Amino acid sequence: AVDREIETSLRSLEALAAPPQLDTGDVPSFYDHVQRVVPWQPRWRAVLLADAKGAIELVSTQPLGSVARPAIGDRDYFKELVATRKPVFSQIITDRSPHPKPTIMMVVPVIRRGDLRYVLGASLDLSAVSGFMPEQTLPAAWTATILDKNGTVLARSREPEAWFGRPASASFRGAGGSAGFAAGEDGGVPAY
């Protein structure tokens, strides 16, 4: 169910990268389009568009051209996307807004005529992910945890506030950042 939610969000972001405004570099028209789409994505906090070098062109939560923004070219997720030209999820990061909150960036390449033209990203609302966990109707004795690629707790079905941002046990941190399941021990309790 979590995979399905994330996949739906990723496909929505990829669809957002398709409009012809990005073919012609019409960032103001694309900004207007983004303003209509983002409210329909409850797990997105903001959308950003950066050029192929990482200079931010727009952020959906700010008026277009209102503030000079730092580039994201130094971020590991941006470098990975440039190298692979495939969608990438970041590890947990603190956004650069005036009131920073932990988030995960989901970024997709915008490729035109074989060239990487832009990088389109959405910051995910991690409280929405945590809110999704109790809906999974796990058995009462079970605890489900979602980790980022560095083994940091993003969401947990029990006591999410107490665990958010903490490192997982060593056996799970060593999973190498791959998606899936792992067997190990969590606080002395056998876990899968």
Residue, then its C-alpha position, 0 to 999 in steps of 0.5 A: a500500500v505504501d509502495r502504491e501511494i509513493e508510485t502514484s505520487l511519482r507518476s503524478l510528478e512525471a505527468l506534471a513534467a510533460p506539458p509543452q510549456l517546458d518544451t519552450g521554456d515558458v516558466p511563467s505558464f508552467y508556474d500557473h499550471v503547477q498552481r492548479v495541480v499542487p492542491w490536488q496532491p495531498r502528500w506534496r508540500a511544494v513543487l520546484l523546478a530547477d534547470a539542468k545545473g540545479a538553479i531553481e526556477l520556481v517553487s510552488t509556495q512562493p510567487l514566481g521570481s519573488v526571491a533568489r533561491p540557492a541552487i540544488g546542484d550540490r544535493d546528492y539526489f540532484k547529482e544522482l538524477v543527473a547521472t542516471r536520468k531516472p527518478v530519485f528520492s532523497q534521504i530525509i532533508t530539511d528544506r530551505s524554507p523560512h520555517p524548515k521542516p524535514t521532508i523527502m524530495m522526489v525528483v524526475p528528469v525533464i528530458r527534451r530532444g535527448d537533453l536534460r532540460y529541467v529537474l522537477g521535484a516535489s517535497l513530500d509531507l512526511s506527516a501525511v506519510s505517518g498519518f497513512m500508517p495507522e490506516q494499514t490495519l496491522p495486527a495489534a502486536w506489529t509495528a511498521t516503520i518506513l526508513d529513508k535510504n540512509g536508515t532514518v525513520l520517516a514514519r512509524s505505526r506506533e509512537p511516530e513522533a518519538w521515532f521520527g528522524r532517529p536512526a534505525s537499528a544497525s541491521f536495518r541501516g545496513a540494508g544499503g538503501s534498496a527498497g524492500f524488506a529486511a530481516g534483523e533486530d530492532g531494539g532487541v526484538p526480532a524484526y522483518 
